[in-house]
Amino acid sequence: MRNTLGELNNHLFAQLERLSDEDLTGEKLANEISRAKSVTSVASQIIANGSLVLEGRKLIDDRMNANTVLPKMLEG
């Protein structure tokens, strides 16, 4: 897997397809469910990190704009 959100999306859909396999039963199904939980946990952290980076970028971009209006709660 390359390190892009698009590839992460593809990986998550592949995991969904594996979970949808009606031939999976018993221990194999339990193992796939466990794997899916791990993948979901890591994917959630990657997405949260991406969101944090995006928010930081927005703040930097807004700070560069001299006409930025502060939210009411931040006005002195």
PyMOL Python script that loads the backbone (N, CA, C, O; Angstrom):
from pymol import cmd

cmd.read_pdbstr("""\
ATOM      1  N   MET A   1       0.848  -1.176   0.000  1.00  0.00           N
ATOM      2  CA  MET A   1       0.000   0.000   0.000  1.00  0.00           C
ATOM      3  C   MET A   1       0.890   1.234   0.000  1.00  0.00           C
ATOM      4  O   MET A   1       1.801   1.349   0.820  1.00  0.00           O
ATOM      5  N   ARG A   2       0.629   2.151  -0.914  1.00  0.00           N
ATOM      6  CA  ARG A   2       1.321   3.434  -0.900  1.00  0.00           C
ATOM      7  C   ARG A   2       0.683   4.300   0.175  1.00  0.00           C
ATOM      8  O   ARG A   2      -0.409   4.014   0.665  1.00  0.00           O
ATOM      9  N   ASN A   3       1.376   5.344   0.520  1.00  0.00           N
ATOM     10  CA  ASN A   3       0.920   6.187   1.624  1.00  0.00           C
ATOM     11  C   ASN A   3       0.047   7.334   1.131  1.00  0.00           C
ATOM     12  O   ASN A   3       0.436   8.498   1.226  1.00  0.00           O
ATOM     13  N   THR A   4      -1.119   7.012   0.610  1.00  0.00           N
ATOM     14  CA  THR A   4      -2.073   8.041   0.198  1.00  0.00           C
ATOM     15  C   THR A   4      -3.443   7.692   0.785  1.00  0.00           C
ATOM     16  O   THR A   4      -3.728   6.536   1.098  1.00  0.00           O
ATOM     17  N   LEU A   5      -4.270   8.706   0.924  1.00  0.00           N
ATOM     18  CA  LEU A   5      -5.624   8.450   1.430  1.00  0.00           C
ATOM     19  C   LEU A   5      -6.437   7.639   0.426  1.00  0.00           C
ATOM     20  O   LEU A   5      -7.309   6.860   0.813  1.00  0.00           O
ATOM     21  N   GLY A   6      -6.155   7.821  -0.854  1.00  0.00           N
ATOM     22  CA  GLY A   6      -6.833   7.023  -1.877  1.00  0.00           C
ATOM     23  C   GLY A   6      -6.515   5.543  -1.738  1.00  0.00           C
ATOM     24  O   GLY A   6      -7.401   4.696  -1.854  1.00  0.00           O
ATOM     25  N   GLU A   7      -5.242   5.235  -1.487  1.00  0.00           N
ATOM     26  CA  GLU A   7      -4.847   3.840  -1.277  1.00  0.00           C
ATOM     27  C   GLU A   7      -5.441   3.283   0.014  1.00  0.00           C
ATOM     28  O   GLU A   7      -5.824   2.115   0.076  1.00  0.00           O
ATOM     29  N   LEU A   8      -5.514   4.124   1.041  1.00  0.00           N
ATOM     30  CA  LEU A   8      -6.155   3.700   2.289  1.00  0.00           C
ATOM     31  C   LEU A   8      -7.612   3.345   2.019  1.00  0.00           C
ATOM     32  O   LEU A   8      -8.113   2.332   2.507  1.00  0.00           O
ATOM     33  N   ASN A   9      -8.281   4.176   1.247  1.00  0.00           N
ATOM     34  CA  ASN A   9      -9.676   3.919   0.887  1.00  0.00           C
ATOM     35  C   ASN A   9      -9.805   2.579   0.161  1.00  0.00           C
ATOM     36  O   ASN A   9     -10.699   1.791   0.468  1.00  0.00           O
ATOM     37  N   ASN A  10      -8.912   2.322  -0.802  1.00  0.00           N
ATOM     38  CA  ASN A  10      -8.937   1.048  -1.523  1.00  0.00           C
ATOM     39  C   ASN A  10      -8.715  -0.127  -0.572  1.00  0.00           C
ATOM     40  O   ASN A  10      -9.373  -1.162  -0.683  1.00  0.00           O
ATOM     41  N   HIS A  11      -7.794   0.044   0.348  1.00  0.00           N
ATOM     42  CA  HIS A  11      -7.490  -1.015   1.320  1.00  0.00           C
ATOM     43  C   HIS A  11      -8.702  -1.299   2.213  1.00  0.00           C
ATOM     44  O   HIS A  11      -9.000  -2.454   2.515  1.00  0.00           O
ATOM     45  N   LEU A  12      -9.391  -0.245   2.628  1.00  0.00           N
ATOM     46  CA  LEU A  12     -10.573  -0.433   3.476  1.00  0.00           C
ATOM     47  C   LEU A  12     -11.694  -1.147   2.723  1.00  0.00           C
ATOM     48  O   LEU A  12     -12.386  -1.994   3.287  1.00  0.00           O
ATOM     49  N   PHE A  13     -11.868  -0.802   1.452  1.00  0.00           N
ATOM     50  CA  PHE A  13     -12.895  -1.492   0.669  1.00  0.00           C
ATOM     51  C   PHE A  13     -12.513  -2.961   0.430  1.00  0.00           C
ATOM     52  O   PHE A  13     -13.385  -3.830   0.405  1.00  0.00           O
ATOM     53  N   ALA A  14     -11.227  -3.235   0.256  1.00  0.00           N
ATOM     54  CA  ALA A  14     -10.788  -4.625   0.115  1.00  0.00           C
ATOM     55  C   ALA A  14     -11.083  -5.403   1.393  1.00  0.00           C
ATOM     56  O   ALA A  14     -11.498  -6.560   1.342  1.00  0.00           O
ATOM     57  N   GLN A  15     -10.864  -4.757   2.542  1.00  0.00           N
ATOM     58  CA  GLN A  15     -11.170  -5.404   3.817  1.00  0.00           C
ATOM     59  C   GLN A  15     -12.665  -5.683   3.924  1.00  0.00           C
ATOM     60  O   GLN A  15     -13.070  -6.745   4.397  1.00  0.00           O
ATOM     61  N   LEU A  16     -13.475  -4.738   3.489  1.00  0.00           N
ATOM     62  CA  LEU A  16     -14.926  -4.930   3.506  1.00  0.00           C
ATOM     63  C   LEU A  16     -15.326  -6.116   2.631  1.00  0.00           C
ATOM     64  O   LEU A  16     -16.197  -6.901   3.007  1.00  0.00           O
ATOM     65  N   GLU A  17     -14.694  -6.247   1.468  1.00  0.00           N
ATOM     66  CA  GLU A  17     -14.991  -7.384   0.594  1.00  0.00           C
ATOM     67  C   GLU A  17     -14.617  -8.707   1.262  1.00  0.00           C
ATOM     68  O   GLU A  17     -15.351  -9.689   1.147  1.00  0.00           O
ATOM     69  N   ARG A  18     -13.472  -8.736   1.963  1.00  0.00           N
ATOM     70  CA  ARG A  18     -13.092  -9.966   2.667  1.00  0.00           C
ATOM     71  C   ARG A  18     -14.111 -10.308   3.747  1.00  0.00           C
ATOM     72  O   ARG A  18     -14.449 -11.476   3.937  1.00  0.00           O
ATOM     73  N   LEU A  19     -14.596  -9.300   4.449  1.00  0.00           N
ATOM     74  CA  LEU A  19     -15.599  -9.549   5.496  1.00  0.00           C
ATOM     75  C   LEU A  19     -16.936  -9.999   4.907  1.00  0.00           C
ATOM     76  O   LEU A  19     -17.711 -10.687   5.571  1.00  0.00           O
ATOM     77  N   SER A  20     -17.202  -9.610   3.668  1.00  0.00           N
ATOM     78  CA  SER A  20     -18.466  -9.963   3.024  1.00  0.00           C
ATOM     79  C   SER A  20     -18.466 -11.366   2.425  1.00  0.00           C
ATOM     80  O   SER A  20     -19.494 -11.836   1.938  1.00  0.00           O
ATOM     81  N   ASP A  21     -17.329 -12.027   2.459  1.00  0.00           N
ATOM     82  CA  ASP A  21     -17.207 -13.376   1.904  1.00  0.00           C
ATOM     83  C   ASP A  21     -18.075 -14.337   2.713  1.00  0.00           C
ATOM     84  O   ASP A  21     -17.783 -14.618   3.875  1.00  0.00           O
ATOM     85  N   GLU A  22     -19.136 -14.837   2.094  1.00  0.00           N
ATOM     86  CA  GLU A  22     -20.074 -15.715   2.796  1.00  0.00           C
ATOM     87  C   GLU A  22     -19.489 -17.086   3.102  1.00  0.00           C
ATOM     88  O   GLU A  22     -20.055 -17.835   3.899  1.00  0.00           O
ATOM     89  N   ASP A  23     -18.366 -17.423   2.481  1.00  0.00           N
ATOM     90  CA  ASP A  23     -17.725 -18.705   2.743  1.00  0.00           C
ATOM     91  C   ASP A  23     -16.860 -18.679   4.002  1.00  0.00           C
ATOM     92  O   ASP A  23     -16.430 -19.729   4.480  1.00  0.00           O
ATOM     93  N   LEU A  24     -16.606 -17.490   4.539  1.00  0.00           N
ATOM     94  CA  LEU A  24     -15.817 -17.384   5.770  1.00  0.00           C
ATOM     95  C   LEU A  24     -16.700 -17.769   6.957  1.00  0.00           C
ATOM     96  O   LEU A  24     -17.783 -17.218   7.154  1.00  0.00           O
ATOM     97  N   THR A  25     -16.220 -18.707   7.722  1.00  0.00           N
ATOM     98  CA  THR A  25     -16.964 -19.134   8.911  1.00  0.00           C
ATOM     99  C   THR A  25     -15.983 -19.468  10.022  1.00  0.00           C
ATOM    100  O   THR A  25     -14.778 -19.578   9.799  1.00  0.00           O
ATOM    101  N   GLY A  26     -16.509 -19.621  11.186  1.00  0.00           N
ATOM    102  CA  GLY A  26     -15.737 -20.084  12.323  1.00  0.00           C
ATOM    103  C   GLY A  26     -14.494 -19.267  12.617  1.00  0.00           C
ATOM    104  O   GLY A  26     -14.543 -18.039  12.697  1.00  0.00           O
ATOM    105  N   GLU A  27     -13.378 -19.968  12.778  1.00  0.00           N
ATOM    106  CA  GLU A  27     -12.132 -19.327  13.170  1.00  0.00           C
ATOM    107  C   GLU A  27     -11.617 -18.372  12.092  1.00  0.00           C
ATOM    108  O   GLU A  27     -11.055 -17.323  12.407  1.00  0.00           O
ATOM    109  N   LYS A  28     -11.807 -18.734  10.824  1.00  0.00           N
ATOM    110  CA  LYS A  28     -11.359 -17.849   9.741  1.00  0.00           C
ATOM    111  C   LYS A  28     -12.121 -16.526   9.776  1.00  0.00           C
ATOM    112  O   LYS A  28     -11.537 -15.464   9.563  1.00  0.00           O
ATOM    113  N   LEU A  29     -13.410 -16.593  10.043  1.00  0.00           N
ATOM    114  CA  LEU A  29     -14.215 -15.374  10.143  1.00  0.00           C
ATOM    115  C   LEU A  29     -13.790 -14.558  11.359  1.00  0.00           C
ATOM    116  O   LEU A  29     -13.666 -13.336  11.273  1.00  0.00           O
ATOM    117  N   ALA A  30     -13.568 -15.217  12.477  1.00  0.00           N
ATOM    118  CA  ALA A  30     -13.129 -14.523  13.698  1.00  0.00           C
ATOM    119  C   ALA A  30     -11.787 -13.832  13.467  1.00  0.00           C
ATOM    120  O   ALA A  30     -11.582 -12.703  13.913  1.00  0.00           O
ATOM    121  N   ASN A  31     -10.876 -14.508  12.773  1.00  0.00           N
ATOM    122  CA  ASN A  31      -9.577 -13.905  12.471  1.00  0.00           C
ATOM    123  C   ASN A  31      -9.732 -12.691  11.556  1.00  0.00           C
ATOM    124  O   ASN A  31      -9.056 -11.680  11.748  1.00  0.00           O
ATOM    125  N   GLU A  32     -10.603 -12.783  10.578  1.00  0.00           N
ATOM    126  CA  GLU A  32     -10.819 -11.661   9.656  1.00  0.00           C
ATOM    127  C   GLU A  32     -11.467 -10.483  10.378  1.00  0.00           C
ATOM    128  O   GLU A  32     -11.140  -9.330  10.096  1.00  0.00           O
ATOM    129  N   ILE A  33     -12.371 -10.758  11.296  1.00  0.00           N
ATOM    130  CA  ILE A  33     -12.994  -9.697  12.092  1.00  0.00           C
ATOM    131  C   ILE A  33     -11.949  -9.013  12.959  1.00  0.00           C
ATOM    132  O   ILE A  33     -11.933  -7.786  13.062  1.00  0.00           O
ATOM    133  N   SER A  34     -11.082  -9.792  13.580  1.00  0.00           N
ATOM    134  CA  SER A  34     -10.002  -9.229  14.398  1.00  0.00           C
ATOM    135  C   SER A  34      -9.080  -8.362  13.543  1.00  0.00           C
ATOM    136  O   SER A  34      -8.694  -7.264  13.944  1.00  0.00           O
ATOM    137  N   ARG A  35      -8.737  -8.864  12.378  1.00  0.00           N
ATOM    138  CA  ARG A  35      -7.897  -8.102  11.451  1.00  0.00           C
ATOM    139  C   ARG A  35      -8.593  -6.800  11.047  1.00  0.00           C
ATOM    140  O   ARG A  35      -7.959  -5.746  11.002  1.00  0.00           O
ATOM    141  N   ALA A  36      -9.884  -6.870  10.756  1.00  0.00           N
ATOM    142  CA  ALA A  36     -10.636  -5.683  10.347  1.00  0.00           C
ATOM    143  C   ALA A  36     -10.647  -4.636  11.460  1.00  0.00           C
ATOM    144  O   ALA A  36     -10.540  -3.440  11.188  1.00  0.00           O
ATOM    145  N   LYS A  37     -10.776  -5.077  12.704  1.00  0.00           N
ATOM    146  CA  LYS A  37     -10.748  -4.137  13.827  1.00  0.00           C
ATOM    147  C   LYS A  37      -9.402  -3.432  13.913  1.00  0.00           C
ATOM    148  O   LYS A  37      -9.339  -2.231  14.173  1.00  0.00           O
ATOM    149  N   SER A  38      -8.334  -4.176  13.695  1.00  0.00           N
ATOM    150  CA  SER A  38      -6.992  -3.576  13.723  1.00  0.00           C
ATOM    151  C   SER A  38      -6.811  -2.584  12.579  1.00  0.00           C
ATOM    152  O   SER A  38      -6.294  -1.485  12.778  1.00  0.00           O
ATOM    153  N   VAL A  39      -7.236  -2.973  11.395  1.00  0.00           N
ATOM    154  CA  VAL A  39      -7.125  -2.089  10.230  1.00  0.00           C
ATOM    155  C   VAL A  39      -7.942  -0.824  10.457  1.00  0.00           C
ATOM    156  O   VAL A  39      -7.484   0.276  10.149  1.00  0.00           O
ATOM    157  N   THR A  40      -9.139  -0.973  10.990  1.00  0.00           N
ATOM    158  CA  THR A  40     -10.000   0.174  11.251  1.00  0.00           C
ATOM    159  C   THR A  40      -9.371   1.117  12.270  1.00  0.00           C
ATOM    160  O   THR A  40      -9.438   2.337  12.117  1.00  0.00           O
ATOM    161  N   SER A  41      -8.771   0.562  13.291  1.00  0.00           N
ATOM    162  CA  SER A  41      -8.125   1.376  14.318  1.00  0.00           C
ATOM    163  C   SER A  41      -6.979   2.201  13.730  1.00  0.00           C
ATOM    164  O   SER A  41      -6.873   3.399  13.995  1.00  0.00           O
ATOM    165  N   VAL A  42      -6.131   1.567  12.942  1.00  0.00           N
ATOM    166  CA  VAL A  42      -5.010   2.276  12.321  1.00  0.00           C
ATOM    167  C   VAL A  42      -5.532   3.310  11.323  1.00  0.00           C
ATOM    168  O   VAL A  42      -5.047   4.441  11.290  1.00  0.00           O
ATOM    169  N   ALA A  43      -6.510   2.927  10.518  1.00  0.00           N
ATOM    170  CA  ALA A  43      -7.078   3.847   9.535  1.00  0.00           C
ATOM    171  C   ALA A  43      -7.685   5.071  10.217  1.00  0.00           C
ATOM    172  O   ALA A  43      -7.546   6.189   9.719  1.00  0.00           O
ATOM    173  N   SER A  44      -8.344   4.874  11.333  1.00  0.00           N
ATOM    174  CA  SER A  44      -8.938   5.997  12.069  1.00  0.00           C
ATOM    175  C   SER A  44      -7.864   6.977  12.531  1.00  0.00           C
ATOM    176  O   SER A  44      -8.062   8.191  12.476  1.00  0.00           O
ATOM    177  N   GLN A  45      -6.736   6.454  12.983  1.00  0.00           N
ATOM    178  CA  GLN A  45      -5.638   7.324  13.421  1.00  0.00           C
ATOM    179  C   GLN A  45      -5.029   8.082  12.245  1.00  0.00           C
ATOM    180  O   GLN A  45      -4.678   9.255  12.377  1.00  0.00           O
ATOM    181  N   ILE A  46      -4.902   7.422  11.100  1.00  0.00           N
ATOM    182  CA  ILE A  46      -4.373   8.085   9.903  1.00  0.00           C
ATOM    183  C   ILE A  46      -5.306   9.212   9.478  1.00  0.00           C
ATOM    184  O   ILE A  46      -4.853  10.307   9.143  1.00  0.00           O
ATOM    185  N   ILE A  47      -6.594   8.944   9.493  1.00  0.00           N
ATOM    186  CA  ILE A  47      -7.575   9.957   9.101  1.00  0.00           C
ATOM    187  C   ILE A  47      -7.586  11.114  10.103  1.00  0.00           C
ATOM    188  O   ILE A  47      -7.657  12.276   9.704  1.00  0.00           O
ATOM    189  N   ALA A  48      -7.516  10.804  11.394  1.00  0.00           N
ATOM    190  CA  ALA A  48      -7.471  11.859  12.418  1.00  0.00           C
ATOM    191  C   ALA A  48      -6.229  12.721  12.238  1.00  0.00           C
ATOM    192  O   ALA A  48      -6.296  13.944  12.362  1.00  0.00           O
ATOM    193  N   ASN A  49      -5.102  12.091  11.947  1.00  0.00           N
ATOM    194  CA  ASN A  49      -3.871  12.834  11.718  1.00  0.00           C
ATOM    195  C   ASN A  49      -4.003  13.728  10.488  1.00  0.00           C
ATOM    196  O   ASN A  49      -3.582  14.885  10.516  1.00  0.00           O
ATOM    197  N   GLY A  50      -4.581  13.206   9.417  1.00  0.00           N
ATOM    198  CA  GLY A  50      -4.804  14.002   8.213  1.00  0.00           C
ATOM    199  C   GLY A  50      -5.707  15.196   8.489  1.00  0.00           C
ATOM    200  O   GLY A  50      -5.473  16.288   7.973  1.00  0.00           O
ATOM    201  N   SER A  51      -6.728  14.991   9.292  1.00  0.00           N
ATOM    202  CA  SER A  51      -7.635  16.088   9.655  1.00  0.00           C
ATOM    203  C   SER A  51      -6.909  17.159  10.460  1.00  0.00           C
ATOM    204  O   SER A  51      -7.124  18.354  10.255  1.00  0.00           O
ATOM    205  N   LEU A  52      -6.049  16.725  11.377  1.00  0.00           N
ATOM    206  CA  LEU A  52      -5.281  17.673  12.181  1.00  0.00           C
ATOM    207  C   LEU A  52      -4.342  18.496  11.300  1.00  0.00           C
ATOM    208  O   LEU A  52      -4.231  19.710  11.472  1.00  0.00           O
ATOM    209  N   VAL A  53      -3.673  17.843  10.369  1.00  0.00           N
ATOM    210  CA  VAL A  53      -2.782  18.546   9.444  1.00  0.00           C
ATOM    211  C   VAL A  53      -3.578  19.554   8.615  1.00  0.00           C
ATOM    212  O   VAL A  53      -3.133  20.684   8.416  1.00  0.00           O
ATOM    213  N   LEU A  54      -4.739  19.150   8.138  1.00  0.00           N
ATOM    214  CA  LEU A  54      -5.580  20.046   7.345  1.00  0.00           C
ATOM    215  C   LEU A  54      -6.023  21.254   8.155  1.00  0.00           C
ATOM    216  O   LEU A  54      -5.975  22.381   7.661  1.00  0.00           O
ATOM    217  N   GLU A  55      -6.453  21.036   9.395  1.00  0.00           N
ATOM    218  CA  GLU A  55      -6.864  22.152  10.250  1.00  0.00           C
ATOM    219  C   GLU A  55      -5.704  23.108  10.509  1.00  0.00           C
ATOM    220  O   GLU A  55      -5.879  24.326  10.499  1.00  0.00           O
ATOM    221  N   GLY A  56      -4.530  22.552  10.739  1.00  0.00           N
ATOM    222  CA  GLY A  56      -3.346  23.386  10.936  1.00  0.00           C
ATOM    223  C   GLY A  56      -3.042  24.211   9.700  1.00  0.00           C
ATOM    224  O   GLY A  56      -2.692  25.388   9.797  1.00  0.00           O
ATOM    225  N   ARG A  57      -3.177  23.594   8.550  1.00  0.00           N
ATOM    226  CA  ARG A  57      -2.934  24.308   7.285  1.00  0.00           C
ATOM    227  C   ARG A  57      -3.948  25.444   7.100  1.00  0.00           C
ATOM    228  O   ARG A  57      -3.601  26.533   6.643  1.00  0.00           O
ATOM    229  N   LYS A  58      -5.191  25.174   7.458  1.00  0.00           N
ATOM    230  CA  LYS A  58      -6.224  26.212   7.355  1.00  0.00           C
ATOM    231  C   LYS A  58      -5.886  27.392   8.260  1.00  0.00           C
ATOM    232  O   LYS A  58      -6.041  28.546   7.860  1.00  0.00           O
ATOM    233  N   LEU A  59      -5.423  27.107   9.482  1.00  0.00           N
ATOM    234  CA  LEU A  59      -5.055  28.182  10.407  1.00  0.00           C
ATOM    235  C   LEU A  59      -3.907  29.011   9.849  1.00  0.00           C
ATOM    236  O   LEU A  59      -3.924  30.239   9.939  1.00  0.00           O
ATOM    237  N   ILE A  60      -2.915  28.349   9.277  1.00  0.00           N
ATOM    238  CA  ILE A  60      -1.792  29.070   8.675  1.00  0.00           C
ATOM    239  C   ILE A  60      -2.280  29.928   7.517  1.00  0.00           C
ATOM    240  O   ILE A  60      -1.892  31.091   7.401  1.00  0.00           O
ATOM    241  N   ASP A  61      -3.120  29.371   6.667  1.00  0.00           N
ATOM    242  CA  ASP A  61      -3.652  30.122   5.529  1.00  0.00           C
ATOM    243  C   ASP A  61      -4.477  31.311   5.995  1.00  0.00           C
ATOM    244  O   ASP A  61      -4.377  32.397   5.425  1.00  0.00           O
ATOM    245  N   ASP A  62      -5.292  31.116   7.028  1.00  0.00           N
ATOM    246  CA  ASP A  62      -6.120  32.209   7.548  1.00  0.00           C
ATOM    247  C   ASP A  62      -5.256  33.295   8.179  1.00  0.00           C
ATOM    248  O   ASP A  62      -5.564  34.481   8.064  1.00  0.00           O
ATOM    249  N   ARG A  63      -4.188  32.897   8.838  1.00  0.00           N
ATOM    250  CA  ARG A  63      -3.309  33.860   9.483  1.00  0.00           C
ATOM    251  C   ARG A  63      -2.619  34.748   8.446  1.00  0.00           C
ATOM    252  O   ARG A  63      -2.328  35.913   8.719  1.00  0.00           O
ATOM    253  N   MET A  64      -2.361  34.206   7.274  1.00  0.00           N
ATOM    254  CA  MET A  64      -1.702  34.960   6.212  1.00  0.00           C
ATOM    255  C   MET A  64      -2.640  35.998   5.594  1.00  0.00           C
ATOM    256  O   MET A  64      -2.183  36.915   4.912  1.00  0.00           O
ATOM    257  N   ASN A  65      -3.936  35.861   5.825  1.00  0.00           N
ATOM    258  CA  ASN A  65      -4.924  36.777   5.283  1.00  0.00           C
ATOM    259  C   ASN A  65      -5.090  37.947   6.255  1.00  0.00           C
ATOM    260  O   ASN A  65      -5.572  37.769   7.374  1.00  0.00           O
ATOM    261  N   ALA A  66      -4.690  39.134   5.822  1.00  0.00           N
ATOM    262  CA  ALA A  66      -4.743  40.313   6.702  1.00  0.00           C
ATOM    263  C   ALA A  66      -6.170  40.716   7.042  1.00  0.00           C
ATOM    264  O   ALA A  66      -6.382  41.472   7.991  1.00  0.00           O
ATOM    265  N   ASN A  67      -7.135  40.240   6.305  1.00  0.00           N
ATOM    266  CA  ASN A  67      -8.531  40.613   6.528  1.00  0.00           C
ATOM    267  C   ASN A  67      -9.277  39.580   7.380  1.00  0.00           C
ATOM    268  O   ASN A  67     -10.507  39.588   7.428  1.00  0.00           O
ATOM    269  N   THR A  68      -8.547  38.706   8.040  1.00  0.00           N
ATOM    270  CA  THR A  68      -9.172  37.665   8.848  1.00  0.00           C
ATOM    271  C   THR A  68      -9.970  38.293   9.985  1.00  0.00           C
ATOM    272  O   THR A  68      -9.485  39.180  10.688  1.00  0.00           O
ATOM    273  N   VAL A  69     -11.188  37.822  10.151  1.00  0.00           N
ATOM    274  CA  VAL A  69     -12.054  38.275  11.231  1.00  0.00           C
ATOM    275  C   VAL A  69     -12.024  37.210  12.326  1.00  0.00           C
ATOM    276  O   VAL A  69     -12.296  36.036  12.075  1.00  0.00           O
ATOM    277  N   LEU A  70     -11.696  37.628  13.517  1.00  0.00           N
ATOM    278  CA  LEU A  70     -11.647  36.699  14.634  1.00  0.00           C
ATOM    279  C   LEU A  70     -13.052  36.287  15.062  1.00  0.00           C
ATOM    280  O   LEU A  70     -13.986  37.086  14.986  1.00  0.00           O
ATOM    281  N   PRO A  71     -13.202  35.061  15.505  1.00  0.00           N
ATOM    282  CA  PRO A  71     -14.498  34.668  16.051  1.00  0.00           C
ATOM    283  C   PRO A  71     -14.831  35.525  17.263  1.00  0.00           C
ATOM    284  O   PRO A  71     -13.922  35.980  17.957  1.00  0.00           O
ATOM    285  N   LYS A  72     -16.104  35.757  17.533  1.00  0.00           N
ATOM    286  CA  LYS A  72     -16.554  36.620  18.630  1.00  0.00           C
ATOM    287  C   LYS A  72     -15.884  36.283  19.952  1.00  0.00           C
ATOM    288  O   LYS A  72     -15.513  37.178  20.712  1.00  0.00           O
ATOM    289  N   MET A  73     -15.729  34.985  20.228  1.00  0.00           N
ATOM    290  CA  MET A  73     -15.171  34.582  21.525  1.00  0.00           C
ATOM    291  C   MET A  73     -13.697  34.946  21.655  1.00  0.00           C
ATOM    292  O   MET A  73     -13.184  34.982  22.773  1.00  0.00           O
ATOM    293  N   LEU A  74     -12.988  35.219  20.542  1.00  0.00           N
ATOM    294  CA  LEU A  74     -11.574  35.538  20.597  1.00  0.00           C
ATOM    295  C   LEU A  74     -11.307  37.043  20.520  1.00  0.00           C
ATOM    296  O   LEU A  74     -10.176  37.483  20.726  1.00  0.00           O
ATOM    297  N   GLU A  75     -12.326  37.816  20.231  1.00  0.00           N
ATOM    298  CA  GLU A  75     -12.146  39.254  20.132  1.00  0.00           C
ATOM    299  C   GLU A  75     -11.859  39.824  21.511  1.00  0.00           C
ATOM    300  O   GLU A  75     -12.458  39.410  22.503  1.00  0.00           O
ATOM    301  N   GLY A  76     -10.937  40.780  21.564  1.00  0.00           N
ATOM    302  CA  GLY A  76     -10.552  41.374  22.847  1.00  0.00           C
ATOM    303  C   GLY A  76     -11.484  42.407  23.232  1.00  0.00           C
ATOM    304  O   GLY A  76     -11.323  43.022  24.286  1.00  0.00           O
TER     305      GLY A  76
END
""", "prot")
cmd.dss("prot")
cmd.show_as("cartoon", "prot")
cmd.util.cbc("prot")
cmd.orient("prot")
